[in-house]
Amino acid sequence: MIKQKYGNGYWVGMTLKICPGCISIYHLVPSIFVLSIIVTSVMALFGIWYFAALMWGLYIGFAVINTLVSYIKDKFHLKSILMPLMFLILHISYGIGTLRGIVSKI
């Protein structure tokens, strides 16, 4: 999954350079998330930790809500417990792929 999402993100980044109108803002959200992780982590190193806390609090809240919705719709599976972690891995790998695609040469 990590390799696939990284690849999907990479081609989003490449497509953005060739045909910006073909990409919607939704394709870029994971890369914005990755940049936010970097920026808020650096800010936290300088004592400005509340932006990181807010971002991670919101992200964890949404991940838990999505897990609960999945649980309600599809019954409980043991792997449901891992869904918040899987959401995080999915978004980070896609976001890194997108950023890599943006900075790579055509």
N, C-alpha and C positions, 0 to 999 in steps of 0.2 A: 504494500500500500504506500509506503514512504517513497519508494522509487517511482511509482506511478504518479503520485500527487506532485512530487518534485518535477517530473517531466511535464505534467500538465501545466504547472506554473511556469516552467521554463518557456514553453511555447506561447503562453499568454504574454510573457515579456517580449518575446521575439515578434509576435503579432502586433503588439502595441507600437513597435517601432515602424512596422511596414504599413499597417492599416489601423490607426488609432480609433477610428469610428467603429471598428469591429469589436471593440472591447468595451464592456460596461463597467461601471464603478464596482459592481459586485465581484468582478474578476480580480480587482485590486485590493479588496479588503484584507486578505491574508498577508499581503506584502506590507500594507499599512500597519497591521498588527505586529509583524516582525520588527519593523522600524520603531514602533511604539515600545516594544520590549527593550530594544537597545537604548532608546532615548531615556525612558523612565529608569532604567537600571543605572545609567550614567548619572542621572539626576539624584538617584538614591545614594550613590556613592558620595555625593556632595551634601547630603543631609536633607534633600527634598524628596522624601519617600512617599508622600501622600498621593502623588499621581500614579505611582506604581501600585500602591495599595488599592486605589480606586479602579484602575484598569484590571488588575487581577481579580478583585472582588466581583466586578461586573462579568468578567469572562467566566469565572467559576460558577457564578449564579446562573448564567445562560446555559452552561454545560450541564449543570445539575437539572435545570428545568427541562432541557431537551432529553436528558436521560429519563426523567420521570414521565414525560409524555410518551417516550418509546416504551417504557414499562407498562403504562396504562393501555396503550394500543396493542402491544404485541405480547403481553404477559412477561413474567420475569424469566430471564436467563442469567446464568452465573456471569456470562461475559458482559451483561449490562452494567455491572459494577465498574468495568474498565472503560466505559464509553467516554466519560470526561477526559481521561488520559488520551484516548484515541482521537477525540476532537482536537485536543491540543497538538498532538503529533501531526495530524492531518493539516491543520492550519499552518503550522510552522514549516513543514516540508513544502507545501504549496507556495507559501510566501517567500521562502528562500529561493525556490525555483524561479518564481516570477522576478525577483530582484536580480538573480543570476542572468536570466534572459534579457533583462533590460540593459545590463552593463556589458553583455557579450557583444562581439562583432557580428554583423550580418554575414 
